[in-house]
Amino acid sequence: MTSEENGIMRDMFYYLRDHIDPPGIGTPECEAFWIQAAKDLGAVSNTWKNHPLATYMLMAIYEYLEWKCKQKAGEPA
């Protein structure tokens, strides 16, 4: 891996770590969580100047977190 790819993967790890436990959809904490998650996503994406690896990884992580929210709320994925 290049140092750039290594840095992107490091930042993806930290992003997921910091957002790993989203609240269920429809809970009072849900909106605040997603507002912060979106801000943080934008900051990480900006750090890597929309590098394709960072963009795709962030989209996948964001979708995974959305899936976890639905699971907590008992909604089908």
Contacts in CASP RR format, 6 or more apart in sequence:
PFRMAT RR
TARGET T0000
AUTHOR 0000-0000-0000
METHOD contacts of the structure
MODEL  1
MTSEENGIMRDMFYYLRDHIDPPGIGTPECEAFWIQAAKDLGAVSNTWKN
HPLATYMLMAIYEYLEWKCKQKAGEPA
1 9 0 8 1.000
4 48 0 8 1.000
4 51 0 8 1.000
5 53 0 8 1.000
8 48 0 8 1.000
8 51 0 8 1.000
8 53 0 8 1.000
8 54 0 8 1.000
8 57 0 8 1.000
9 57 0 8 1.000
11 44 0 8 1.000
11 47 0 8 1.000
11 48 0 8 1.000
11 54 0 8 1.000
12 44 0 8 1.000
12 54 0 8 1.000
12 57 0 8 1.000
12 58 0 8 1.000
12 61 0 8 1.000
15 40 0 8 1.000
15 41 0 8 1.000
15 44 0 8 1.000
15 58 0 8 1.000
15 61 0 8 1.000
16 61 0 8 1.000
18 40 0 8 1.000
19 33 0 8 1.000
19 37 0 8 1.000
19 40 0 8 1.000
19 61 0 8 1.000
19 65 0 8 1.000
22 30 0 8 1.000
22 33 0 8 1.000
22 34 0 8 1.000
22 37 0 8 1.000
22 65 0 8 1.000
22 66 0 8 1.000
22 68 0 8 1.000
22 69 0 8 1.000
22 72 0 8 1.000
23 29 0 8 1.000
23 30 0 8 1.000
23 33 0 8 1.000
23 69 0 8 1.000
23 72 0 8 1.000
24 30 0 8 1.000
24 69 0 8 1.000
24 70 0 8 1.000
24 72 0 8 1.000
24 73 0 8 1.000
25 69 0 8 1.000
25 70 0 8 1.000
25 72 0 8 1.000
25 73 0 8 1.000
25 75 0 8 1.000
26 73 0 8 1.000
27 73 0 8 1.000
30 69 0 8 1.000
37 62 0 8 1.000
37 65 0 8 1.000
41 58 0 8 1.000
41 62 0 8 1.000
42 58 0 8 1.000
44 54 0 8 1.000
44 58 0 8 1.000
45 54 0 8 1.000
45 55 0 8 1.000
45 58 0 8 1.000
47 54 0 8 1.000
48 54 0 8 1.000
67 77 0 8 1.000
70 76 0 8 1.000
70 77 0 8 1.000
71 77 0 8 1.000
END
